[in-house]
């Protein structure tokens, strides 16, 4: 997908276009839903098409509501004059928290999406750096939603610039502390500097989120990442990466920049399952309705236990990614065993 157009074009052209198109599709959705029901009855496909059609309509409603609500908030802020005032930031976080909850309820009812109880220590106040594994559709949104709704945190997320094609993500993340980056190697130094700026000045309720892998996991990307490490002469890291079967090798520069910019922040490593298996439309279709919940686990490392120096941080990240890789493998084995038992019953 091409990089998004300039911000002015996104605000004056793309956002209104999305609203109009969404309203048209919402108006047509009852007819489409009837057709989907007929197809599902004939094909006996566990109501997959009906579920997807209904959720698409609900998502479009959420998209329109969010765009219009953000427009109202912009007007209420004095057309942007008081956008960064405390009361306006609170209004934005309050809205997006309710928006996520509503969307999550719809996804649960229609698609079977559930997030199981997150394994980890009791939440504590204080600035937090969240280093998450990168796996599957909706990855960034899931992290933001969980941090907002379950832990009352205000996420600062590093994400791909392609997400700016969605007006809701685009507007929200330009009003809240966030960073959009691309995969252009020539801009990597600038990205590292921007990551450091984003991670600085966090309060007790802030959580900075970054995905050190840089890409969603696929077996082919894993092989390419290992080959890249060997080409660069980073043979010890390549050998460590060979042992990782469910995750990509972590990159250290962004994570290290965040740690330096927020020396008093603890670090939480986050693992999760399921999303990596629903990366394409075919995968989504095959798994609907989702039988297994998304399982997640996090481990918290206190600030005074964090390593310093390039080599120490690299070794430390790989040790944690090995732990995440093992956790995912164990969950996959449990899911396979449960599936086999259901098949025999």
Buried (B, 14 or more C-beta within 10 A) or exposed (E): EEEBEEEEEBBEEBBEEBBEEBEEEBEEBEEBBEEBBEBBEEEEBEBBBBBBBBBBBBBBBBBBBBBEBBBEBBEEBEEEEEBEEEEBBEBBBEBBBEBBEBBBEBBBBBBBBBBBEBEBEEBEEBBBBBBBBBBBBEBBBBBBBBBBBEBEBBBBBBBBBBBBBBBBBBBBBBBBBBBBBEEEEEEBEEBBEBBBEBBBEBEEBBBBBBBBBBBBBEEEBBEEBBEBBBEEEBEEBBEBBEEBEBBBBBBBBBBBBBBBBBEEBBBBBBBBBBBBBBBEEEBBBEBBBBEBBBBBBBBBBEBEEBBEEEEEBBBBBBEBBBBBBBBBBEBBEEBEEEEEEEEEE
